[in-house]
Amino acid sequence: MTSTTDKIKGKTNEAVGKGKQGVGEATNNDSLKGEGKLQEAKGDLQQAKGDAKDAVKKGVDKA
């Protein structure tokens, strides 16, 4: 996967996770809130992975 793909998937997972948390709050569903938090965290990691790939590519391009 490219860094851009990782970042897009990360943003998507963050948004879906926040949505799940909101629905979980509205329906008082702790399981859904927890699921949303995990998905949001997964999105954060995917974005970090994309950023790391960018940094490595920039370092290689300079060499």
Buried (B, 14 or more C-beta within 10 A) or exposed (E): EEBEEBBBBBBEBBEBBBBBBEBBEEEEBEEBBEBBBEBBEBBEEBBEBBBEBBEEEEEEEEE
